[in-house]
Amino acid sequence: MSQDLMNRLQKLKKQEAEAKQNLDRLTGRRDQLVSTLKKDFGCVSIKEAEAKLTSLEKDVTRRKERAEKLLTDIEEAVSA
């Protein structure tokens, strides 16, 4: 084999090892995040967590609107 081919093969082997390390690291991180979702929020999947997030965001918006309305009502009652 030519030296150039050997160098290319070594480079590819190194890239393959780095890709495997990254995959292992990302898989571990994903597993950790899924475990946190389950433990802290009772979600067993990303899809379920996204649905819960959407629901919580809507709830926060409703509560904020309600609080603003109550504040307006109080301000009107005080000025009357």
Gaussian input, Z-matrix of N, CA and C with variables (Angstrom, degrees):
# hf/3-21g

backbone

0 1
 N
 C     1     B1
 C     2     B2     1     A1
 N     3     B3     2     A2     1     D1
 C     4     B4     3     A3     2     D2
 C     5     B5     4     A4     3     D3
 N     6     B6     5     A5     4     D4
 C     7     B7     6     A6     5     D5
 C     8     B8     7     A7     6     D6
 N     9     B9     8     A8     7     D7
 C    10    B10     9     A9     8     D8
 C    11    B11    10    A10     9     D9
 N    12    B12    11    A11    10    D10
 C    13    B13    12    A12    11    D11
 C    14    B14    13    A13    12    D12
 N    15    B15    14    A14    13    D13
 C    16    B16    15    A15    14    D14
 C    17    B17    16    A16    15    D15
 N    18    B18    17    A17    16    D16
 C    19    B19    18    A18    17    D17
 C    20    B20    19    A19    18    D18
 N    21    B21    20    A20    19    D19
 C    22    B22    21    A21    20    D20
 C    23    B23    22    A22    21    D21
 N    24    B24    23    A23    22    D22
 C    25    B25    24    A24    23    D23
 C    26    B26    25    A25    24    D24
 N    27    B27    26    A26    25    D25
 C    28    B28    27    A27    26    D26
 C    29    B29    28    A28    27    D27
 N    30    B30    29    A29    28    D28
 C    31    B31    30    A30    29    D29
 C    32    B32    31    A31    30    D30
 N    33    B33    32    A32    31    D31
 C    34    B34    33    A33    32    D32
 C    35    B35    34    A34    33    D33
 N    36    B36    35    A35    34    D34
 C    37    B37    36    A36    35    D35
 C    38    B38    37    A37    36    D36
 N    39    B39    38    A38    37    D37
 C    40    B40    39    A39    38    D38
 C    41    B41    40    A40    39    D39
 N    42    B42    41    A41    40    D40
 C    43    B43    42    A42    41    D41
 C    44    B44    43    A43    42    D42
 N    45    B45    44    A44    43    D43
 C    46    B46    45    A45    44    D44
 C    47    B47    46    A46    45    D45
 N    48    B48    47    A47    46    D46
 C    49    B49    48    A48    47    D47
 C    50    B50    49    A49    48    D48
 N    51    B51    50    A50    49    D49
 C    52    B52    51    A51    50    D50
 C    53    B53    52    A52    51    D51
 N    54    B54    53    A53    52    D52
 C    55    B55    54    A54    53    D53
 C    56    B56    55    A55    54    D54
 N    57    B57    56    A56    55    D55
 C    58    B58    57    A57    56    D56
 C    59    B59    58    A58    57    D57
 N    60    B60    59    A59    58    D58
 C    61    B61    60    A60    59    D59
 C    62    B62    61    A61    60    D60
 N    63    B63    62    A62    61    D61
 C    64    B64    63    A63    62    D62
 C    65    B65    64    A64    63    D63
 N    66    B66    65    A65    64    D64
 C    67    B67    66    A66    65    D65
 C    68    B68    67    A67    66    D66
 N    69    B69    68    A68    67    D67
 C    70    B70    69    A69    68    D68
 C    71    B71    70    A70    69    D69
 N    72    B72    71    A71    70    D70
 C    73    B73    72    A72    71    D71
 C    74    B74    73    A73    72    D72
 N    75    B75    74    A74    73    D73
 C    76    B76    75    A75    74    D74
 C    77    B77    76    A76    75    D75
 N    78    B78    77    A77    76    D76
 C    79    B79    78    A78    77    D77
 C    80    B80    79    A79    78    D78
 N    81    B81    80    A80    79    D79
 C    82    B82    81    A81    80    D80
 C    83    B83    82    A82    81    D81
 N    84    B84    83    A83    82    D82
 C    85    B85    84    A84    83    D83
 C    86    B86    85    A85    84    D84
 N    87    B87    86    A86    85    D85
 C    88    B88    87    A87    86    D86
 C    89    B89    88    A88    87    D87
 N    90    B90    89    A89    88    D88
 C    91    B91    90    A90    89    D89
 C    92    B92    91    A91    90    D90
 N    93    B93    92    A92    91    D91
 C    94    B94    93    A93    92    D92
 C    95    B95    94    A94    93    D93
 N    96    B96    95    A95    94    D94
 C    97    B97    96    A96    95    D95
 C    98    B98    97    A97    96    D96
 N    99    B99    98    A98    97    D97
 C   100   B100    99    A99    98    D98
 C   101   B101   100   A100    99    D99
 N   102   B102   101   A101   100   D100
 C   103   B103   102   A102   101   D101
 C   104   B104   103   A103   102   D102
 N   105   B105   104   A104   103   D103
 C   106   B106   105   A105   104   D104
 C   107   B107   106   A106   105   D105
 N   108   B108   107   A107   106   D106
 C   109   B109   108   A108   107   D107
 C   110   B110   109   A109   108   D108
 N   111   B111   110   A110   109   D109
 C   112   B112   111   A111   110   D110
 C   113   B113   112   A112   111   D111
 N   114   B114   113   A113   112   D112
 C   115   B115   114   A114   113   D113
 C   116   B116   115   A115   114   D114
 N   117   B117   116   A116   115   D115
 C   118   B118   117   A117   116   D116
 C   119   B119   118   A118   117   D117
 N   120   B120   119   A119   118   D118
 C   121   B121   120   A120   119   D119
 C   122   B122   121   A121   120   D120
 N   123   B123   122   A122   121   D121
 C   124   B124   123   A123   122   D122
 C   125   B125   124   A124   123   D123
 N   126   B126   125   A125   124   D124
 C   127   B127   126   A126   125   D125
 C   128   B128   127   A127   126   D126
 N   129   B129   128   A128   127   D127
 C   130   B130   129   A129   128   D128
 C   131   B131   130   A130   129   D129
 N   132   B132   131   A131   130   D130
 C   133   B133   132   A132   131   D131
 C   134   B134   133   A133   132   D132
 N   135   B135   134   A134   133   D133
 C   136   B136   135   A135   134   D134
 C   137   B137   136   A136   135   D135
 N   138   B138   137   A137   136   D136
 C   139   B139   138   A138   137   D137
 C   140   B140   139   A139   138   D138
 N   141   B141   140   A140   139   D139
 C   142   B142   141   A141   140   D140
 C   143   B143   142   A142   141   D141
 N   144   B144   143   A143   142   D142
 C   145   B145   144   A144   143   D143
 C   146   B146   145   A145   144   D144
 N   147   B147   146   A146   145   D145
 C   148   B148   147   A147   146   D146
 C   149   B149   148   A148   147   D147
 N   150   B150   149   A149   148   D148
 C   151   B151   150   A150   149   D149
 C   152   B152   151   A151   150   D150
 N   153   B153   152   A152   151   D151
 C   154   B154   153   A153   152   D152
 C   155   B155   154   A154   153   D153
 N   156   B156   155   A155   154   D154
 C   157   B157   156   A156   155   D155
 C   158   B158   157   A157   156   D156
 N   159   B159   158   A158   157   D157
 C   160   B160   159   A159   158   D158
 C   161   B161   160   A160   159   D159
 N   162   B162   161   A161   160   D160
 C   163   B163   162   A162   161   D161
 C   164   B164   163   A163   162   D162
 N   165   B165   164   A164   163   D163
 C   166   B166   165   A165   164   D164
 C   167   B167   166   A166   165   D165
 N   168   B168   167   A167   166   D166
 C   169   B169   168   A168   167   D167
 C   170   B170   169   A169   168   D168
 N   171   B171   170   A170   169   D169
 C   172   B172   171   A171   170   D170
 C   173   B173   172   A172   171   D171
 N   174   B174   173   A173   172   D172
 C   175   B175   174   A174   173   D173
 C   176   B176   175   A175   174   D174
 N   177   B177   176   A176   175   D175
 C   178   B178   177   A177   176   D176
 C   179   B179   178   A178   177   D177
 N   180   B180   179   A179   178   D178
 C   181   B181   180   A180   179   D179
 C   182   B182   181   A181   180   D180
 N   183   B183   182   A182   181   D181
 C   184   B184   183   A183   182   D182
 C   185   B185   184   A184   183   D183
 N   186   B186   185   A185   184   D184
 C   187   B187   186   A186   185   D185
 C   188   B188   187   A187   186   D186
 N   189   B189   188   A188   187   D187
 C   190   B190   189   A189   188   D188
 C   191   B191   190   A190   189   D189
 N   192   B192   191   A191   190   D190
 C   193   B193   192   A192   191   D191
 C   194   B194   193   A193   192   D192
 N   195   B195   194   A194   193   D193
 C   196   B196   195   A195   194   D194
 C   197   B197   196   A196   195   D195
 N   198   B198   197   A197   196   D196
 C   199   B199   198   A198   197   D197
 C   200   B200   199   A199   198   D198
 N   201   B201   200   A200   199   D199
 C   202   B202   201   A201   200   D200
 C   203   B203   202   A202   201   D201
 N   204   B204   203   A203   202   D202
 C   205   B205   204   A204   203   D203
 C   206   B206   205   A205   204   D204
 N   207   B207   206   A206   205   D205
 C   208   B208   207   A207   206   D206
 C   209   B209   208   A208   207   D207
 N   210   B210   209   A209   208   D208
 C   211   B211   210   A210   209   D209
 C   212   B212   211   A211   210   D210
 N   213   B213   212   A212   211   D211
 C   214   B214   213   A213   212   D212
 C   215   B215   214   A214   213   D213
 N   216   B216   215   A215   214   D214
 C   217   B217   216   A216   215   D215
 C   218   B218   217   A217   216   D216
 N   219   B219   218   A218   217   D217
 C   220   B220   219   A219   218   D218
 C   221   B221   220   A220   219   D219
 N   222   B222   221   A221   220   D220
 C   223   B223   222   A222   221   D221
 C   224   B224   223   A223   222   D222
 N   225   B225   224   A224   223   D223
 C   226   B226   225   A225   224   D224
 C   227   B227   226   A226   225   D225
 N   228   B228   227   A227   226   D226
 C   229   B229   228   A228   227   D227
 C   230   B230   229   A229   228   D228
 N   231   B231   230   A230   229   D229
 C   232   B232   231   A231   230   D230
 C   233   B233   232   A232   231   D231
 N   234   B234   233   A233   232   D232
 C   235   B235   234   A234   233   D233
 C   236   B236   235   A235   234   D234
 N   237   B237   236   A236   235   D235
 C   238   B238   237   A237   236   D236
 C   239   B239   238   A238   237   D237

   B1=1.4580
   B2=1.5213
   B3=1.2933
   B4=1.4572
   B5=1.5277
   B6=1.3013
   B7=1.4667
   B8=1.5297
   B9=1.3299
   B10=1.4653
   B11=1.5271
   B12=1.3035
   B13=1.4639
   B14=1.5274
   B15=1.3095
   B16=1.4774
   B17=1.5278
   B18=1.3223
   B19=1.4655
   B20=1.5224
   B21=1.3190
   B22=1.4736
   B23=1.5263
   B24=1.3285
   B25=1.4681
   B26=1.5331
   B27=1.3270
   B28=1.4614
   B29=1.5303
   B30=1.3292
   B31=1.4572
   B32=1.5309
   B33=1.3267
   B34=1.4627
   B35=1.5350
   B36=1.3036
   B37=1.4600
   B38=1.5337
   B39=1.3145
   B40=1.4666
   B41=1.5330
   B42=1.3410
   B43=1.4684
   B44=1.5250
   B45=1.3235
   B46=1.4613
   B47=1.5315
   B48=1.3140
   B49=1.4652
   B50=1.5282
   B51=1.3210
   B52=1.4672
   B53=1.5277
   B54=1.3290
   B55=1.4619
   B56=1.5289
   B57=1.3291
   B58=1.4637
   B59=1.5278
   B60=1.3211
   B61=1.4640
   B62=1.5254
   B63=1.3284
   B64=1.4670
   B65=1.5139
   B66=1.3224
   B67=1.4549
   B68=1.5266
   B69=1.3189
   B70=1.4674
   B71=1.5314
   B72=1.3283
   B73=1.4705
   B74=1.5314
   B75=1.3284
   B76=1.4621
   B77=1.5278
   B78=1.3211
   B79=1.4599
   B80=1.5276
   B81=1.3171
   B82=1.4641
   B83=1.5159
   B84=1.3088
   B85=1.4768
   B86=1.5212
   B87=1.3563
   B88=1.4626
   B89=1.5303
   B90=1.3203
   B91=1.4636
   B92=1.5289
   B93=1.3206
   B94=1.4624
   B95=1.5356
   B96=1.3187
   B97=1.4651
   B98=1.5317
   B99=1.3269
   B100=1.4656
   B101=1.5311
   B102=1.3112
   B103=1.4650
   B104=1.5313
   B105=1.3273
   B106=1.4639
   B107=1.5230
   B108=1.3352
   B109=1.4709
   B110=1.5266
   B111=1.3170
   B112=1.4655
   B113=1.5264
   B114=1.3155
   B115=1.4695
   B116=1.5281
   B117=1.3212
   B118=1.4640
   B119=1.5267
   B120=1.3333
   B121=1.4628
   B122=1.5192
   B123=1.3336
   B124=1.4551
   B125=1.5228
   B126=1.3217
   B127=1.4676
   B128=1.5279
   B129=1.3298
   B130=1.4609
   B131=1.5239
   B132=1.3306
   B133=1.4621
   B134=1.5258
   B135=1.3162
   B136=1.4606
   B137=1.5283
   B138=1.3156
   B139=1.4646
   B140=1.5348
   B141=1.3114
   B142=1.4682
   B143=1.5348
   B144=1.3199
   B145=1.4636
   B146=1.5245
   B147=1.3299
   B148=1.4635
   B149=1.5291
   B150=1.3339
   B151=1.4644
   B152=1.5265
   B153=1.3275
   B154=1.4642
   B155=1.5249
   B156=1.3154
   B157=1.4652
   B158=1.5163
   B159=1.3225
   B160=1.4650
   B161=1.5162
   B162=1.3094
   B163=1.4580
   B164=1.5312
   B165=1.3192
   B166=1.4672
   B167=1.5335
   B168=1.3271
   B169=1.4644
   B170=1.5313
   B171=1.3286
   B172=1.4655
   B173=1.5303
   B174=1.3301
   B175=1.4571
   B176=1.5292
   B177=1.3177
   B178=1.4673
   B179=1.5260
   B180=1.3340
   B181=1.4710
   B182=1.5233
   B183=1.3327
   B184=1.4703
   B185=1.5262
   B186=1.3215
   B187=1.4709
   B188=1.5308
   B189=1.3188
   B190=1.4640
   B191=1.5231
   B192=1.3390
   B193=1.4619
   B194=1.5245
   B195=1.3157
   B196=1.4721
   B197=1.5314
   B198=1.3264
   B199=1.4628
   B200=1.5279
   B201=1.3334
   B202=1.4613
   B203=1.5280
   B204=1.3356
   B205=1.4662
   B206=1.5222
   B207=1.3286
   B208=1.4667
   B209=1.5275
   B210=1.3147
   B211=1.4603
   B212=1.5244
   B213=1.3272
   B214=1.4644
   B215=1.5293
   B216=1.3269
   B217=1.4717
   B218=1.5151
   B219=1.3277
   B220=1.4736
   B221=1.5191
   B222=1.3344
   B223=1.4591
   B224=1.5279
   B225=1.3401
   B226=1.4716
   B227=1.5142
   B228=1.3275
   B229=1.4669
   B230=1.5228
   B231=1.3107
   B232=1.4658
   B233=1.5325
   B234=1.3388
   B235=1.4542
   B236=1.5247
   B237=1.3162
   B238=1.4623
   B239=1.5108
   A1=109.21
   A2=114.30
   A3=118.05
   A4=109.03
   A5=114.96
   A6=121.31
   A7=111.01
   A8=116.04
   A9=120.71
   A10=111.03
   A11=115.62
   A12=120.14
   A13=110.72
   A14=116.79
   A15=121.04
   A16=110.34
   A17=116.93
   A18=120.62
   A19=111.09
   A20=115.85
   A21=119.83
   A22=110.81
   A23=116.81
   A24=120.40
   A25=111.45
   A26=116.45
   A27=120.42
   A28=110.97
   A29=115.60
   A30=120.29
   A31=110.46
   A32=116.76
   A33=120.82
   A34=111.55
   A35=116.43
   A36=120.56
   A37=110.40
   A38=116.01
   A39=120.80
   A40=110.24
   A41=116.68
   A42=120.28
   A43=111.09
   A44=116.34
   A45=120.46
   A46=110.37
   A47=117.57
   A48=121.53
   A49=110.74
   A50=116.72
   A51=120.61
   A52=110.64
   A53=116.55
   A54=120.30
   A55=110.07
   A56=117.34
   A57=120.61
   A58=110.57
   A59=116.90
   A60=120.62
   A61=110.75
   A62=116.68
   A63=120.61
   A64=110.78
   A65=117.26
   A66=121.17
   A67=110.78
   A68=117.13
   A69=121.06
   A70=111.31
   A71=115.40
   A72=119.92
   A73=110.35
   A74=116.60
   A75=120.70
   A76=111.62
   A77=116.91
   A78=120.37
   A79=110.20
   A80=116.86
   A81=120.41
   A82=111.96
   A83=116.16
   A84=120.77
   A85=110.82
   A86=116.08
   A87=120.51
   A88=110.36
   A89=116.21
   A90=120.21
   A91=111.08
   A92=115.90
   A93=121.04
   A94=110.14
   A95=117.27
   A96=121.13
   A97=111.46
   A98=117.03
   A99=120.51
   A100=109.55
   A101=116.92
   A102=120.83
   A103=110.95
   A104=116.91
   A105=121.19
   A106=110.98
   A107=117.05
   A108=120.65
   A109=110.49
   A110=115.65
   A111=119.77
   A112=110.78
   A113=116.50
   A114=121.22
   A115=111.85
   A116=117.11
   A117=120.95
   A118=114.05
   A119=116.79
   A120=119.15
   A121=114.42
   A122=117.50
   A123=121.01
   A124=113.95
   A125=117.47
   A126=121.58
   A127=109.39
   A128=115.69
   A129=119.05
   A130=112.89
   A131=116.95
   A132=119.76
   A133=109.79
   A134=115.18
   A135=120.93
   A136=109.23
   A137=116.52
   A138=121.06
   A139=110.52
   A140=115.91
   A141=120.00
   A142=110.38
   A143=117.57
   A144=121.58
   A145=110.86
   A146=117.00
   A147=120.48
   A148=110.54
   A149=116.49
   A150=120.36
   A151=110.39
   A152=116.31
   A153=120.28
   A154=110.24
   A155=117.48
   A156=121.57
   A157=110.63
   A158=116.78
   A159=120.94
   A160=110.27
   A161=116.63
   A162=121.59
   A163=111.15
   A164=116.73
   A165=120.52
   A166=111.31
   A167=116.69
   A168=119.90
   A169=110.72
   A170=116.94
   A171=120.35
   A172=110.36
   A173=116.38
   A174=120.82
   A175=110.91
   A176=117.13
   A177=121.17
   A178=110.12
   A179=116.51
   A180=120.61
   A181=110.38
   A182=117.19
   A183=120.32
   A184=111.37
   A185=116.41
   A186=119.80
   A187=111.30
   A188=116.15
   A189=120.02
   A190=110.31
   A191=116.87
   A192=120.58
   A193=110.59
   A194=116.41
   A195=120.63
   A196=110.72
   A197=116.36
   A198=120.38
   A199=110.92
   A200=116.39
   A201=119.87
   A202=110.91
   A203=117.11
   A204=120.81
   A205=110.64
   A206=116.40
   A207=119.29
   A208=110.91
   A209=117.32
   A210=120.63
   A211=110.44
   A212=116.89
   A213=120.85
   A214=110.21
   A215=116.66
   A216=120.93
   A217=111.14
   A218=116.14
   A219=119.86
   A220=110.28
   A221=116.87
   A222=119.96
   A223=110.90
   A224=116.66
   A225=120.38
   A226=111.37
   A227=116.96
   A228=120.55
   A229=110.87
   A230=117.36
   A231=121.32
   A232=109.69
   A233=118.12
   A234=120.55
   A235=112.87
   A236=117.52
   A237=119.53
   A238=111.85
   D1=146.52
   D2=179.09
   D3=-77.46
   D4=157.91
   D5=-179.76
   D6=-61.46
   D7=-37.23
   D8=179.44
   D9=-62.22
   D10=-44.06
   D11=178.91
   D12=-64.98
   D13=-40.93
   D14=177.68
   D15=-61.43
   D16=-43.57
   D17=179.55
   D18=-62.74
   D19=-42.32
   D20=179.24
   D21=-64.17
   D22=-41.55
   D23=178.87
   D24=-64.44
   D25=-41.43
   D26=177.75
   D27=-63.52
   D28=-41.30
   D29=178.87
   D30=-63.10
   D31=-43.75
   D32=178.37
   D33=-64.20
   D34=-39.52
   D35=178.45
   D36=-62.96
   D37=-41.84
   D38=178.48
   D39=-64.66
   D40=-43.43
   D41=178.62
   D42=-63.12
   D43=-38.33
   D44=178.36
   D45=-63.56
   D46=-43.50
   D47=179.21
   D48=-63.95
   D49=-41.37
   D50=178.62
   D51=-65.34
   D52=-40.62
   D53=179.06
   D54=-63.79
   D55=-39.89
   D56=178.84
   D57=-65.13
   D58=-42.08
   D59=177.68
   D60=-60.92
   D61=-44.69
   D62=178.92
   D63=-62.80
   D64=-42.75
   D65=178.57
   D66=-61.69
   D67=-44.87
   D68=178.17
   D69=-61.44
   D70=-42.55
   D71=-179.89
   D72=-64.67
   D73=-45.77
   D74=-178.98
   D75=-66.95
   D76=-37.44
   D77=177.33
   D78=-63.35
   D79=-43.16
   D80=177.22
   D81=-62.72
   D82=-41.03
   D83=179.34
   D84=-65.01
   D85=-42.68
   D86=178.27
   D87=-61.26
   D88=-44.98
   D89=179.78
   D90=-61.66
   D91=-38.79
   D92=178.42
   D93=-64.69
   D94=-44.01
   D95=-179.82
   D96=-65.73
   D97=-41.29
   D98=178.32
   D99=-64.09
   D100=-39.74
   D101=177.54
   D102=-62.91
   D103=-41.81
   D104=177.94
   D105=-64.49
   D106=-42.56
   D107=177.57
   D108=-58.81
   D109=-42.75
   D110=-178.50
   D111=-68.22
   D112=-47.12
   D113=-176.11
   D114=-68.67
   D115=-47.62
   D116=-172.66
   D117=-86.84
   D118=-28.51
   D119=-173.74
   D120=-125.38
   D121=-2.22
   D122=178.27
   D123=71.00
   D124=21.29
   D125=-179.66
   D126=-100.07
   D127=133.99
   D128=-178.96
   D129=-101.14
   D130=-2.73
   D131=178.86
   D132=-149.99
   D133=163.32
   D134=177.16
   D135=-64.00
   D136=-40.79
   D137=-179.62
   D138=-60.31
   D139=-43.23
   D140=178.61
   D141=-65.59
   D142=-39.03
   D143=178.76
   D144=-64.84
   D145=-39.77
   D146=178.51
   D147=-64.20
   D148=-41.24
   D149=178.41
   D150=-64.39
   D151=-41.49
   D152=179.19
   D153=-65.29
   D154=-40.41
   D155=178.21
   D156=-61.06
   D157=-45.35
   D158=178.59
   D159=-59.61
   D160=-44.86
   D161=179.24
   D162=-62.08
   D163=-44.48
   D164=179.75
   D165=-65.15
   D166=-38.70
   D167=178.19
   D168=-63.38
   D169=-41.55
   D170=177.85
   D171=-64.75
   D172=-40.20
   D173=179.18
   D174=-63.24
   D175=-43.27
   D176=178.59
   D177=-62.37
   D178=-43.04
   D179=179.29
   D180=-61.66
   D181=-45.56
   D182=178.92
   D183=-61.55
   D184=-43.26
   D185=-179.58
   D186=-65.79
   D187=-38.80
   D188=178.51
   D189=-64.29
   D190=-45.02
   D191=178.52
   D192=-61.54
   D193=-41.02
   D194=179.82
   D195=-65.11
   D196=-42.09
   D197=179.11
   D198=-64.12
   D199=-41.19
   D200=178.77
   D201=-64.53
   D202=-39.59
   D203=177.86
   D204=-64.45
   D205=-44.44
   D206=178.85
   D207=-62.61
   D208=-39.78
   D209=178.27
   D210=-63.38
   D211=-42.46
   D212=177.48
   D213=-61.90
   D214=-44.33
   D215=178.67
   D216=-60.18
   D217=-42.12
   D218=179.59
   D219=-65.63
   D220=-44.08
   D221=-179.90
   D222=-62.28
   D223=-39.73
   D224=177.58
   D225=-66.24
   D226=-39.69
   D227=-179.72
   D228=-67.35
   D229=-36.25
   D230=-179.17
   D231=-71.90
   D232=-36.82
   D233=-178.02
   D234=-79.22
   D235=-14.07
   D236=-176.77
   D237=-79.14

